[in-house]
């Protein structure tokens, strides 16, 4: 168990390729990037329409092997990615990368992706496969970004994440926000409060709003994990009945933007038809 009470999956984020990542998480029905896909696409469209930036730069916080970028760029589903890497079990890493790059041949999605992660192997793979365009290998919880990293952070128009908030706190989000004041959309497990992030961003004149509903992340990995998470939710004053009590982790989506109107943006995302209300 890690410090949050969840099973530790650190080992699958530091392998030289994503086969262990997908092989392990498939068994747990890990699906949050799939559910996030339509929301991120709509967010990008809204940003383009409002700002006139035709090719926005998206910073994927905790990007691991570039999963969110791969889903967006290749118009894939998580199930397709699970099959893709299971089918590549006998390939070398170089052959796997070459096969990934073939999926991207001819793709022009009008988005530039920067991945930020503490795992150098995951970032290296995502870059070589072509899922992300640039990478920032950093732990912004404990360190200020370098000048080179600050230059890349300053290019971010939108920041997204699908599960790292809670491990990553307001320290990281503030260090990112002060460089370029990007729009943000974060899927946050219900066991974690987004309030400290929202409050810190408010000091930078950000507005924050939550969307309706909840989103399944994955099944509990063990009875021990289930017991610990339910205890954590109880301590946090979050009622798990009908959600986590059924055996899965759930997240909420929060949007933050520097020019106000976060509630309007949340309302726009609420209008999307593909939702999981638990």
C-alpha positions as CSV (number, residue, x, y, z in Angstrom):
1,X,0.0,0.0,0.0
2,X,1.2,3.5,-0.7
3,X,0.8,6.5,1.6
4,X,-2.8,7.2,0.3
5,X,-4.0,3.7,1.1
6,X,-4.0,2.6,-2.5
7,X,-2.1,-0.4,-3.9
8,X,1.3,0.8,-5.1
9,X,1.7,0.3,-8.9
10,X,5.1,2.2,-9.0
11,X,6.8,-0.7,-10.9
12,X,4.5,-0.5,-13.9
13,X,5.4,3.2,-14.5
14,X,9.1,2.6,-14.7
15,X,9.3,-0.2,-17.2
16,X,11.0,0.6,-20.6
17,X,7.7,0.1,-22.4
18,X,4.0,0.2,-21.5
19,X,3.2,-3.6,-21.7
20,X,3.3,-4.1,-17.9
21,X,1.2,-0.9,-17.4
22,X,-1.6,-2.1,-19.7
23,X,-1.3,-5.7,-18.7
24,X,-1.7,-4.9,-15.0
25,X,-4.4,-2.3,-15.3
26,X,-6.6,-4.2,-17.8
27,X,-7.3,-6.7,-15.1
28,X,-8.6,-3.9,-12.9
29,X,-10.9,-2.3,-15.7
30,X,-8.8,0.9,-15.5
31,X,-10.9,3.2,-17.7
32,X,-10.6,6.8,-16.6
33,X,-8.6,7.9,-19.6
34,X,-11.3,6.6,-21.9
35,X,-14.0,8.5,-20.0
36,X,-11.9,11.6,-20.0
37,X,-11.3,11.5,-23.7
38,X,-14.5,13.3,-24.8
39,X,-14.1,15.9,-22.1
40,X,-10.6,16.8,-23.0
41,X,-11.5,17.0,-26.7
42,X,-14.4,19.4,-25.9
43,X,-12.1,21.4,-23.7
44,X,-9.6,21.8,-26.5
45,X,-12.4,22.8,-28.9
46,X,-13.7,25.4,-26.5
47,X,-10.2,26.8,-26.0
48,X,-9.7,27.1,-29.8
49,X,-13.0,28.8,-30.2
50,X,-12.5,31.3,-27.4
51,X,-8.8,32.2,-27.9
52,X,-8.3,31.7,-31.6
53,X,-5.3,29.4,-31.0
54,X,-5.6,26.8,-33.7
55,X,-2.9,24.5,-32.4
56,X,-3.1,24.6,-28.6
57,X,-0.4,23.0,-26.4
58,X,-1.7,20.5,-23.9
59,X,0.4,19.6,-20.9
60,X,-0.5,16.2,-19.6
61,X,0.4,16.1,-15.9
62,X,1.4,12.6,-14.9
63,X,1.3,11.4,-18.5
64,X,3.1,8.1,-17.9
65,X,3.4,6.5,-21.4
66,X,1.4,9.1,-23.1
67,X,-2.0,7.4,-22.8
68,X,-4.2,10.4,-23.0
69,X,-2.3,11.7,-26.0
70,X,-2.5,8.3,-27.7
71,X,-6.3,8.1,-27.2
72,X,-6.7,11.6,-28.6
73,X,-4.3,11.4,-31.5
74,X,-5.1,7.9,-32.8
75,X,-8.8,8.1,-31.9
76,X,-8.5,4.8,-30.0
77,X,-10.3,3.4,-27.0
78,X,-8.7,1.9,-23.9
79,X,-9.8,-1.5,-25.0
80,X,-8.0,-1.1,-28.4
81,X,-4.9,0.0,-26.5
82,X,-5.1,-3.0,-24.2
83,X,-5.4,-5.3,-27.2
84,X,-2.6,-3.4,-29.1
85,X,0.0,-4.0,-26.4
86,X,-1.2,-7.5,-25.5
87,X,-0.7,-8.4,-29.2
88,X,2.8,-7.0,-29.1
89,X,4.0,-9.3,-26.3
90,X,6.7,-10.9,-28.4
91,X,8.1,-7.7,-30.0
92,X,11.2,-6.0,-29.0
93,X,10.9,-2.5,-27.6
94,X,12.2,-1.0,-30.8
95,X,9.6,-3.0,-32.8
96,X,6.9,-1.9,-30.4
97,X,7.8,1.8,-30.9
98,X,7.9,1.3,-34.7
99,X,4.4,-0.2,-34.6
100,X,3.2,2.7,-32.5
101,X,4.6,5.2,-34.8
102,X,2.8,3.6,-37.7
103,X,-0.5,4.2,-35.9
104,X,0.4,7.9,-36.0
105,X,1.3,8.1,-39.6
106,X,-0.7,10.8,-41.3
107,X,-2.3,11.9,-38.1
108,X,-2.7,15.7,-37.8
109,X,-4.9,16.4,-34.7
110,X,-4.0,20.0,-34.4
111,X,-2.7,19.6,-30.9
112,X,0.8,19.7,-29.4
113,X,1.3,17.5,-26.4
114,X,3.8,18.0,-23.6
115,X,4.1,15.2,-21.1
116,X,5.2,15.8,-17.5
117,X,6.1,12.9,-15.3
118,X,8.6,11.7,-12.7
119,X,9.2,8.5,-14.7
120,X,12.0,9.0,-17.2
121,X,11.4,5.6,-18.9
122,X,7.7,6.3,-19.4
123,X,8.5,9.7,-20.8
124,X,11.2,8.4,-23.1
125,X,8.8,5.8,-24.5
126,X,6.0,8.3,-25.1
127,X,8.4,10.6,-26.9
128,X,9.9,7.9,-29.1
129,X,6.5,6.5,-30.0
130,X,5.4,9.9,-31.0
131,X,2.5,10.2,-28.6
132,X,3.9,13.4,-27.0
133,X,5.9,16.2,-28.7
134,X,8.0,17.3,-25.7
135,X,8.7,16.0,-22.2
136,X,9.4,17.4,-18.8
137,X,11.0,15.0,-16.4
138,X,10.5,16.7,-13.1
139,X,9.1,16.4,-9.6
140,X,7.5,19.8,-9.1
141,X,6.3,18.8,-5.6
142,X,9.8,19.1,-4.3
143,X,11.7,21.3,-6.7
144,X,11.2,24.4,-8.7
145,X,11.4,23.9,-12.5
146,X,14.7,24.6,-14.2
147,X,14.9,27.4,-16.7
148,X,14.5,24.9,-19.6
149,X,11.5,23.3,-17.9
150,X,10.0,26.7,-17.2
151,X,10.3,27.6,-20.9
152,X,8.2,24.5,-21.8
153,X,5.7,25.1,-19.0
154,X,5.2,28.6,-20.4
155,X,4.0,27.1,-23.7
156,X,1.1,25.3,-22.1
157,X,-2.4,26.5,-23.0
158,X,-4.3,23.6,-21.3
159,X,-3.3,21.3,-18.4
160,X,-5.0,17.9,-18.0
161,X,-4.7,15.0,-15.6
162,X,-6.5,11.7,-15.0
163,X,-5.5,10.6,-11.6
164,X,-2.4,12.2,-10.3
165,X,-4.0,14.9,-8.1
166,X,-3.6,13.8,-4.5
167,X,-0.1,12.6,-5.2
168,X,0.5,15.9,-6.9
169,X,-0.7,18.9,-4.8
170,X,-1.2,22.6,-5.2
171,X,2.6,23.0,-5.1
172,X,2.9,21.5,-8.6
173,X,-0.2,23.2,-10.0
174,X,0.8,26.7,-8.8
175,X,4.3,26.2,-10.3
176,X,2.7,25.3,-13.6
177,X,0.0,28.0,-13.5
178,X,2.3,30.9,-12.8
179,X,4.3,30.3,-16.0
180,X,1.4,30.6,-18.6
181,X,-1.9,30.7,-16.7
182,X,-3.4,27.8,-18.7
183,X,-6.9,26.4,-18.5
184,X,-7.0,23.2,-16.4
185,X,-9.2,20.0,-16.3
186,X,-8.4,17.4,-13.6
187,X,-10.1,14.1,-12.9
188,X,-9.7,13.8,-9.1
189,X,-10.4,10.7,-7.0
190,X,-13.2,11.4,-4.5
191,X,-10.9,10.4,-1.7
192,X,-8.9,13.6,-2.4
193,X,-10.1,17.1,-1.9
194,X,-9.5,19.6,-4.8
195,X,-10.2,22.5,-2.4
196,X,-6.5,23.2,-1.6
197,X,-5.7,23.3,-5.3
198,X,-8.7,25.6,-6.0
199,X,-7.8,27.9,-3.1
200,X,-4.2,28.2,-4.2
201,X,-5.1,28.8,-7.8
202,X,-7.6,31.5,-6.7
203,X,-4.6,33.4,-5.4
204,X,-3.5,33.6,-9.0
205,X,-7.0,34.8,-10.0
206,X,-8.3,31.4,-11.2
207,X,-11.9,30.4,-11.0
208,X,-12.8,26.7,-10.4
209,X,-16.0,24.7,-10.8
210,X,-16.8,21.0,-10.6
211,X,-18.8,19.2,-13.3
212,X,-21.8,17.0,-12.5
213,X,-21.6,13.3,-11.9
214,X,-18.8,10.9,-11.2
215,X,-16.4,8.7,-13.3
216,X,-15.3,5.2,-12.7
217,X,-11.5,4.8,-12.4
218,X,-10.9,1.1,-11.7
219,X,-11.8,-1.8,-9.5
220,X,-10.1,-2.2,-6.2
221,X,-7.0,-4.4,-6.4
222,X,-7.7,-6.2,-3.1
223,X,-10.0,-6.4,-0.2
224,X,-7.3,-4.7,1.9
225,X,-7.3,-1.7,-0.6
226,X,-11.1,-1.5,-0.5
227,X,-11.1,-1.4,3.3
228,X,-8.4,1.3,3.5
229,X,-10.1,3.5,0.8
230,X,-13.5,3.2,2.4
231,X,-11.9,4.2,5.7
232,X,-10.2,7.2,4.0
233,X,-13.5,8.3,2.5
234,X,-15.2,8.1,5.9
235,X,-12.5,10.3,7.5
236,X,-12.8,12.8,4.7
237,X,-16.6,12.9,5.2
238,X,-17.4,11.4,1.7
239,X,-20.2,9.0,1.5
240,X,-19.2,5.9,-0.5
241,X,-22.6,4.3,-0.6
242,X,-23.6,3.3,-4.2
243,X,-20.2,4.2,-5.5
244,X,-16.9,3.0,-3.8
245,X,-18.9,0.6,-1.6
246,X,-19.6,-1.3,-4.9
247,X,-15.9,-2.1,-5.4
248,X,-14.5,0.7,-7.6
249,X,-12.7,3.9,-7.2
250,X,-14.5,7.0,-8.5
251,X,-13.4,10.5,-9.6
252,X,-14.9,13.9,-10.2
253,X,-13.9,16.4,-12.9
254,X,-12.9,19.9,-11.9
255,X,-12.1,22.8,-14.3
256,X,-10.0,25.9,-13.4
257,X,-9.4,28.9,-15.6
258,X,-7.8,32.2,-15.1
259,X,-10.3,34.5,-16.6
260,X,-13.4,33.4,-14.7
261,X,-16.3,31.6,-16.3
262,X,-15.3,28.2,-14.9
263,X,-18.9,27.5,-14.2
264,X,-19.8,28.1,-17.8
265,X,-17.0,25.8,-19.0
266,X,-18.2,23.1,-16.6
267,X,-21.8,23.5,-17.9
268,X,-20.5,23.1,-21.4
269,X,-18.8,19.8,-20.4
270,X,-21.9,18.7,-18.5
271,X,-23.8,18.8,-21.9
272,X,-21.7,15.9,-23.3
273,X,-23.8,12.8,-23.7
274,X,-21.2,10.2,-22.8
275,X,-21.2,10.1,-19.0
276,X,-20.8,7.6,-16.2
277,X,-23.0,8.6,-13.3
278,X,-21.9,5.6,-11.3
